[in-house]
Amino acid sequence: MRLSRWSFVLWLSAATMLTAGCRRTSPADRASRQPPALVNATVLISLDGFRADYLNRPAAVRLRLLAARGVRAERLIPAFPSKTFPNHYTIVTGLYPEHHGIVANTMRDERIGTTFTIGDTTIARDPRWWGGEPIWNTAERQGVRTAAFFWPGSDYAVNGRYPTYYTPYDGSIPNRTRVQRVLDWLTLPVAEAPRFVTLYFSTTDDVGHKHGPRTPQVDAAIAHVDSLVGALVDGLAARRLTERVNLVVVSDHGMTEVDSTRVIRLDEYVDLADMEVVDWMPVTAVTPKPGKLASVYNALRRVPHLQVYHKDSVPERFHYRANSRITPLVLLADEGWTISSSERLRLSGPPVGATHGYDNMLPSMGALFLAAGPDIQQGRVIGPVANVHVYPLLARLLGVRPAPHDGAADSLHITRWE
């Protein structure tokens, strides 16, 4: 990571005019309107686990003010499964998890010969896990400098590229230090400053898991991340950059309560020796042992509060079939229910607080989306929007040609020239 130094920013160079190139867009869609010469920076902020309706809590004062001078969605619909890594990577690639390959926080790839977990950076660093093209690569490839203060994949050589500036993930770095570093980057000389920056905070997710969404502790967490966004907004104003920087604030998923009375113990229905569980909790990834697929499926398909799918019968709306890392059986718990086993419960105790990963269309899984800045329309509230559409929006704001993606050209038309 390069060291920052202070200087007043003058944005002098114009960026490439936007052309659209989406996987699922028609030729008419691709003939997008011509934006003005783009010179402004964009900061993408993730508030992990910030449920859409948290924006209505009294503590979210600065976020509501920011939304009032820009555009907000009723909710951002996460990709399935509504988990952290799959959705952060969908936001920056515009691809569903089945297409970019990060299909879960924990997953196995037989060709790579190992299991990916979000806590093992040695394994996660292997670029074979990361498909698609994240927006920082799209921008860098077209001559636009980028920076990342945390984002899944940003500190790995995806397609052999890194952002110009990046910080390897370290959750102990204070949140206000992160805000200050972003301000430092934005005030570098024009020849060095990034025009796209990511910024990540985990507070609302951490506290939501522990205490549940409807608690004073989560209210305090909302107040904290709200103050961080406010500090960034104030820092931009103090540097006369308010009209030079677009802010896009998102979250990856929502949160819903769990408790010890709503637990599905798989060992009460099936012999766990007949299968490997790759990933647990609301979406459980199951690979039956050879010759056991039918018996395991038949044993589980009548379990109350549980949906069991063969990989090729996962509902189409989940976009969760076309990847070898998706297991032969996919188990999905009803909202608020937890999938576990007697042994897991003995070791870790009963579920408390809250979790996510459920059906991505549930309101409780709804995430945050708002945007404001010199290139964003003002005073609009739009309906629910899928997070695959954020990537093409970012490409339009940066004036770069997007890589193939699953977004649509007629979604998130919120820039001033649209």
C-alpha positions in Angstrom: 0.0 0.0 0.0 1.4 3.4 -1.0 1.7 6.2 1.6 -0.7 9.1 1.3 0.3 12.8 1.2 -1.8 16.0 1.3 -2.6 18.3 -1.5 -5.7 20.0 -2.9 -7.3 18.0 -5.6 -8.0 19.5 -9.1 -9.7 17.1 -11.4 -8.5 18.1 -14.8 -8.8 15.0 -17.1 -11.9 13.7 -18.7 -12.7 10.0 -18.6 -13.8 7.7 -21.4 -17.4 8.1 -22.5 -19.6 5.2 -21.3 -20.7 2.3 -23.4 -22.8 -0.5 -22.0 -22.0 -4.2 -22.5 -24.1 -6.4 -20.3 -24.6 -10.1 -20.6 -28.4 -9.8 -20.6 -29.0 -6.5 -22.4 -30.4 -6.0 -25.9 -28.6 -3.9 -28.6 -31.1 -1.1 -27.9 -30.2 -1.1 -24.2 -26.5 -1.0 -25.0 -27.0 2.2 -27.0 -27.0 4.1 -23.8 -27.2 7.9 -23.6 -24.0 9.8 -23.7 -23.0 11.2 -20.3 -21.0 14.4 -19.9 -17.2 14.2 -19.5 -16.8 12.5 -16.1 -14.2 13.9 -13.8 -15.6 13.1 -10.3 -14.6 10.4 -7.9 -16.9 7.7 -6.5 -16.6 6.1 -3.0 -18.5 2.8 -2.4 -19.2 2.3 1.3 -20.4 -1.0 2.7 -22.1 -1.1 6.1 -22.1 -4.9 6.6 -25.4 -6.3 7.9 -27.2 -2.9 7.8 -30.8 -4.0 7.2 -32.8 -1.8 4.9 -35.2 -0.7 7.6 -32.4 0.4 9.9 -32.4 3.6 7.8 -35.7 4.5 9.6 -34.2 4.2 13.1 -33.7 7.5 14.9 -29.9 6.9 15.1 -29.5 7.0 11.3 -29.6 10.8 11.1 -26.6 11.5 8.7 -27.6 8.6 6.4 -31.1 10.0 6.0 -29.7 13.4 5.3 -27.4 11.9 2.7 -30.3 10.0 1.1 -32.5 13.1 1.0 -30.0 14.9 -1.3 -29.7 11.9 -3.5 -31.5 8.6 -4.3 -32.4 5.7 -2.0 -34.0 2.3 -2.7 -36.7 0.8 -0.6 -34.2 -2.1 -0.2 -31.3 -3.6 -2.0 -32.1 -7.2 -2.8 -29.1 -9.4 -2.0 -28.0 -12.3 -4.2 -28.7 -15.8 -2.9 -27.4 -16.9 -0.5 -27.7 -13.7 1.5 -24.2 -14.0 2.9 -21.3 -11.6 3.3 -18.7 -12.7 0.7 -21.0 -13.8 -2.1 -22.9 -10.5 -1.9 -19.9 -8.1 -1.5 -18.4 -9.8 -4.6 -21.7 -9.6 -6.5 -21.9 -5.9 -5.8 -18.5 -5.2 -7.4 -18.8 -7.6 -10.3 -22.5 -7.4 -11.2 -22.5 -11.2 -11.3 -24.6 -13.7 -9.4 -22.6 -16.0 -7.2 -23.1 -18.9 -9.6 -21.2 -16.9 -12.2 -18.4 -15.2 -10.1 -17.7 -18.4 -8.0 -17.9 -17.1 -4.5 -21.0 -19.2 -3.8 -20.7 -19.2 0.0 -18.6 -18.0 2.9 -17.4 -21.6 3.1 -17.2 -23.8 0.0 -15.2 -26.6 -1.5 -13.7 -26.8 -5.0 -12.6 -30.3 -6.0 -10.4 -29.0 -8.9 -8.5 -26.7 -6.5 -8.5 -29.5 -3.9 -9.3 -27.5 -0.9 -12.0 -25.7 1.1 -12.4 -21.9 1.0 -13.2 -20.2 4.3 -13.4 -16.4 4.8 -11.0 -16.6 7.7 -8.2 -18.4 5.8 -6.5 -15.7 3.8 -3.8 -18.2 2.5 -6.4 -20.3 0.7 -8.6 -17.3 -0.3 -5.6 -15.6 -1.9 -5.6 -18.2 -4.7 -7.0 -16.2 -7.7 -8.8 -19.4 -9.0 -11.5 -18.7 -6.4 -12.4 -15.3 -7.8 -14.2 -15.1 -11.1 -15.6 -12.1 -13.0 -14.0 -8.7 -13.1 -14.4 -6.5 -10.0 -15.0 -2.8 -10.7 -11.5 -1.8 -9.5 -10.1 -4.1 -12.2 -12.5 -2.7 -14.8 -11.4 0.8 -13.9 -7.6 0.1 -13.7 -7.7 -1.7 -17.0 -9.0 1.5 -18.6 -6.6 3.9 -16.9 -8.6 4.9 -13.8 -6.8 4.7 -10.5 -8.6 2.9 -7.6 -8.2 2.3 -3.9 -9.7 -0.1 -1.4 -9.8 0.1 2.3 -11.2 -3.4 2.6 -13.6 -5.3 0.3 -13.6 -9.0 -0.3 -11.2 -9.7 -3.1 -9.6 -6.3 -3.1 -6.3 -7.5 -1.6 -5.9 -10.5 -3.8 -4.6 -10.6 -7.4 -7.9 -11.1 -9.2 -7.0 -11.6 -12.8 -3.5 -10.5 -11.9 -4.5 -7.0 -10.8 -4.8 -5.0 -7.6 -6.2 -1.6 -6.9 -3.5 1.1 -7.1 -3.8 1.5 -3.4 -5.2 -1.2 -1.1 -5.0 -2.3 2.6 -4.9 -6.0 3.4 -7.9 -6.8 5.7 -7.3 -6.2 9.4 -10.4 -5.8 11.4 -8.5 -4.2 14.3 -7.9 -1.0 12.3 -10.1 1.6 13.9 -13.1 2.7 11.8 -12.2 6.4 12.0 -8.7 5.6 10.8 -10.3 4.0 7.7 -12.3 7.2 7.0 -9.2 9.4 7.4 -7.2 7.2 5.0 -9.9 7.5 2.4 -9.8 11.3 2.8 -6.1 11.2 2.4 -6.4 9.2 -0.8 -8.9 11.7 -2.2 -6.7 14.6 -1.5 -3.6 13.3 -3.2 -2.3 15.2 -6.3 -4.4 14.7 -9.4 -1.7 12.5 -10.9 -1.9 10.1 -8.0 -5.4 10.3 -6.6 -7.9 7.5 -7.1 -11.2 8.1 -8.8 -12.8 5.0 -7.2 -12.5 4.0 -3.6 -14.1 1.3 -1.4 -14.6 1.6 2.4 -15.9 -1.2 4.6 -17.3 -1.3 8.2 -18.5 -4.5 9.9 -20.0 -3.0 13.1 -23.7 -3.5 12.4 -23.2 -7.1 11.3 -21.0 -7.9 14.3 -23.5 -6.5 16.8 -26.6 -7.8 15.0 -25.3 -11.3 15.1 -24.7 -11.1 18.8 -27.8 -9.2 20.0 -30.4 -9.3 17.3 -31.7 -6.5 15.1 -34.3 -5.0 17.5 -32.0 -4.2 20.4 -30.5 -1.1 21.9 -27.1 -2.5 21.0 -27.9 -2.5 17.3 -29.3 1.1 17.7 -25.9 2.0 19.1 -24.1 0.3 16.2 -26.3 2.2 13.7 -25.4 5.4 15.5 -21.7 4.5 15.2 -21.7 3.8 11.5 -23.9 6.8 10.9 -21.3 8.9 12.5 -18.6 7.4 10.3 -20.5 8.3 7.2 -21.1 11.7 8.7 -17.4 12.1 9.3 -16.6 11.3 5.7 -19.2 13.8 4.4 -17.9 16.5 6.7 -14.3 15.7 5.7 -15.2 16.1 2.0 -16.9 19.4 2.8 -13.9 20.7 4.7 -11.7 19.9 1.7 -14.2 21.4 -0.8 -14.8 18.1 -2.4 -18.5 17.7 -1.8 -19.2 18.5 -5.5 -16.3 16.3 -6.7 -17.2 13.0 -5.0 -20.2 10.6 -5.4 -21.0 8.5 -2.4 -22.7 5.1 -2.9 -23.7 3.4 0.4 -24.7 -0.2 0.4 -25.0 -3.3 2.6 -24.7 -6.9 1.7 -27.7 -8.4 3.5 -30.2 -7.9 6.3 -30.6 -9.8 9.6 -33.3 -11.8 11.4 -33.7 -13.2 14.9 -32.9 -16.7 15.8 -33.4 -18.6 19.1 -33.0 -22.0 20.7 -36.7 -23.0 20.0 -36.3 -22.9 16.2 -33.5 -25.4 15.5 -33.5 -28.2 12.9 -31.2 -31.0 14.2 -30.2 -32.9 11.0 -29.0 -36.0 13.0 -32.6 -36.5 14.1 -33.6 -37.3 10.5 -30.5 -38.7 8.8 -27.2 -40.4 9.6 -24.6 -37.7 9.3 -22.0 -40.3 8.3 -23.9 -40.6 5.0 -23.0 -37.1 4.0 -20.5 -34.2 4.2 -21.8 -30.9 5.3 -19.6 -28.2 3.7 -21.4 -25.2 5.2 -24.0 -24.9 7.9 -26.7 -22.5 9.1 -29.7 -21.2 7.1 -28.3 -22.4 3.8 -26.6 -25.7 4.3 -24.4 -27.3 1.6 -24.6 -31.1 1.6 -22.6 -33.6 -0.4 -23.9 -37.1 0.2 -21.5 -40.0 0.2 -21.4 -42.2 -3.0 -24.6 -44.1 -3.3 -26.4 -42.1 -0.6 -27.9 -39.2 -2.6 -31.4 -40.6 -2.8 -31.6 -41.8 0.8 -30.3 -38.5 2.2 -32.7 -36.5 0.0 -35.7 -38.6 0.9 -34.8 -38.4 4.6 -34.6 -34.7 4.6 -37.3 -33.6 2.2 -40.1 -34.0 4.8 -38.3 -32.2 7.6 -40.5 -29.3 8.9 -39.3 -25.8 8.2 -36.7 -27.0 5.7 -36.6 -26.8 1.9 -34.3 -29.4 0.3 -33.2 -29.0 -3.3 -31.3 -31.0 -5.8 -28.7 -28.7 -7.3 -30.5 -28.7 -10.6 -33.9 -27.9 -9.0 -32.9 -24.9 -7.0 -35.5 -22.2 -7.9 -34.4 -20.3 -10.9 -34.9 -17.0 -9.1 -32.0 -17.9 -6.8 -29.6 -18.1 -9.8 -27.8 -20.9 -7.9 -27.2 -23.9 -10.1 -24.5 -23.2 -12.6 -21.3 -23.7 -10.6 -19.4 -26.8 -9.6 -18.9 -25.4 -6.1 -22.6 -25.7 -5.4 -23.2 -29.0 -3.6 -25.5 -31.8 -4.9 -28.0 -30.9 -2.2 -28.9 -27.4 -1.0 -30.8 -27.0 2.3 -32.7 -23.8 3.1 -34.3 -23.1 6.5 -37.5 -21.1 6.9 -36.9 -17.6 8.2 -35.7 -17.6 11.8 -34.9 -21.3 11.8 -31.3 -22.7 12.2 -29.9 -25.9 10.8 -27.5 -27.7 13.1 -26.8 -31.0 14.8 -26.8 -32.3 18.3 -23.0 -32.3 18.4 -22.7 -28.7 17.0 -25.2 -27.5 19.6 -23.2 -29.3 22.4 -20.0 -27.6 21.3 -21.2 -24.1 20.5 -24.5 -23.8 22.4 -27.9 -22.9 21.2 -28.3 -20.1 18.6 -28.8 -16.6 19.9 -29.1 -13.1 18.5 -29.6 -13.1 14.7 -28.3 -14.4 11.4 -28.8 -14.1 7.6 -28.4 -16.3 4.6 -32.2 -16.9 4.1 -34.3 -16.5 1.0 -33.0 -13.3 -0.5 -36.5 -11.9 -1.2 -37.5 -11.8 2.5 -37.8 -8.2 3.7 -35.6 -9.0 6.7 -32.8 -9.9 4.3 -33.2 -6.5 2.5 -30.0 -4.4 2.4 -29.3 -0.7 2.1 -28.8 1.3 -1.0 -28.4 5.1 -1.2 -26.4 7.4 -3.4 -25.7 11.1 -3.5 -23.2 13.4 -5.2 -22.6 15.7 -8.1 -23.6 13.0 -10.7 -26.6 11.6 -8.8 -30.2 12.7 -9.1 -31.8 14.3 -6.1 -34.8 13.5 -3.9 -35.8 10.2 -5.3 -37.0 7.0 -3.7 -37.0 3.9 -6.0 -38.4 0.5 -5.4 -36.5 -2.6 -4.5 -33.5 -3.3 -6.7 -31.2 -6.3 -7.1 -27.6 -5.7 -6.2 -26.3 -7.0 -9.5 -27.3 -3.6 -10.9 -24.8 -1.7 -8.7 -21.7 -2.7 -10.8 -23.0 -1.1 -14.1 -24.0 2.0 -12.1 -20.5 2.3 -10.8 -19.1 1.8 -14.4 -21.4 4.7 -15.6 -20.2 7.0 -12.8 -16.6 6.2 -13.7 -17.1 6.5 -17.4 -15.6 3.0 -18.1 -16.9 0.1 -20.2 -18.3 -2.6 -18.0 -17.2 -6.2 -18.2 -19.9 -8.8 -19.0 -22.3 -8.9 -16.0 -25.8 -9.9 -14.9 -27.2 -6.4 -14.4 -29.6 -4.7 -16.7 -29.2 -1.4 -18.6 -32.7 -0.2 -17.5 -32.0 -0.5 -13.8 -30.6 2.1 -11.4 -30.9 4.9 -13.9 -30.2 7.5 -11.2 -27.4 9.7 -12.7 -28.2 13.3 -13.6 -27.8 12.6 -17.3 -30.4 9.7 -17.3 
